[in-house]
Amino acid sequence: MKKKAVFPGQYHQGQGILSELPEITSIFGGNPLLLASSSVKTKILPVFGTDKIKSSIPNELFRGQCCEDEIERLTHIVTNKKIDVMIGMGGGKTIDTAKIVADRAGIPVIIVPTIASTDAPCSGCAVVYSNDDVFESVQYQKRNPTAVVVDMNIISHAPSRFLVSGMGDALATWFEARSCERTRSLNECGGLSLMTGLHLAKLCYDILLDQGLSAKIANEAHIVTPALESIAEANILLSGVGFESSGLAAAHAIHNGLTALKETHTFFHGEKVAFGVLAGLHLTGAEPKEISQVYSFCESIGLPTTLAEIGLEDVDTDSLFIAASKACEPGQSIHNEAGIITPTMVMHSMIMADALGQARKSPTCAL
């Protein structure tokens, strides 16, 4: 079995680097279209966009959901206007939509994340949802983004909840990579993990533990510090390369299962993934010391450690079983864990993750 890793073509990160977008874009095409989220249109471009960006790059408003209806609408625009380079600027769903549209049109895509909330910007895959925000599928593009442009001035002014959610998404990278390596499961690009992918996944985890809290504090103050720079890189680049080149396992499958419960829909991807990490550690019998370390990290930056913190305070076992069953559907990444994983096992792991999370919140807890 071959080993394989994939990477974005270029990665740019720095303060004020958005001003270079027209020059970067011109390398790859002369008729660009910028897909912009509503916040990009109303808040970010008016403040951070240069006159050159506003005059040389036309933009189209993203309608809010990475679903087939929106993908088809934008593909029609790209075809009719003969767009030769697509730019996705915004959060995860905006950039995933831009990636799919560009792939179907056979043109390069440049990604400009405005929040460090997921590892989607560097990856060659995208998550498609229903119009009602229920996970439907992961779609894989023929190549990773041509370029990723991360302006730290924009990242530092985003609400810190986005950065924290990105750390929740990135938190899964090492544990899922480790599971895939142990079971020799294929990664997201169709091969076994190289040492490069594994070490980047581990580096991602180490940076989270070392710099996560400091980065959150800097973000809350809207300042750019070395810690915030490091966490932005971990959330976007290291996690992106790490998960795609080393694989997914329990945490993201449990996230996908949780999307079946409407109560979770107001919570971010990384927040649900973080709870999936905790449940996955119980599911796979991780060492108590490691479990405690991950709970402590989540508690320190405000990631969910209980079901109540992802909208499921009064959830019953029937509902949890629905989520667990979705997590265990054929093709879900939970089957990259060792052994045969059943919905009952997953449901029990979620209940255990919640119970320990609640116990640790007790004033008398010595854990």
C-alpha angles and dihedrals in degrees: 000000000000126000119230142180133180133201140181114265094240135004121200123182130170148097114298093002092135087081088071094058096099091052093046091047094049090062091065105033147351101220107053132174123202115210104208130191117228092258090052091053096046105030116012106043093045090053106029103021117100124222088251092058092047093049101039105038119056115209138211125204116245110226097218109259132078093221135132093260092058093042091053092047093053094042088057091052093048092050096046095046094042092234111188101187128032124208121197115198123178137039132337099289093047094052094042089054091049090051094052094045092049092047093051090048093047094235134125120267127211117199123210109182114199094191130038091225103122142015091242099107097075099035130098094221134075135198117234121204134190119255085263093057098255116142112256110166149330114245122201124214125214091245141009121259113297091226139000119206118194116185108196093202088063094043092050092054095052118100110274091237087076093054091047091050088051089054088052090054092045091047089070094055100084097039094049092044089051092051093050091049092050094050095036089237121168118261125229093275096053105262143080118278120271119218086254092064094045095048093047089051091052092045088053091056093046092051091050092055094044102041108017100098094042090050092052091051091050091048091051088054091046092235131131113235133164089259092054091046090051094049092047088054092046094048096045110026109020095041091043095053092036098055096040097045096039104032145241129269138160103341098060093040090054089049089053090050092050091056087070088071110076092209089072096053095094091056124088126253093248093049091057091042090054091056087046089056091055092047090046092054090055091044093055098040098245119188114276091236091056093046090051091049092054093046090050092051093049091048092049095058100030104257116153118270097168136051090243089063091062095046099270102108095134099029117147128217093254090061093044089051089055089054092044091050091052089050089055099047116129111279095025115133093238087085088069087075119094118273130004112317118205132191090247091056091050093047090051091049091053091049090049093048089052094046093052091045090054093045092053090055091060114107089229095050114125096185 
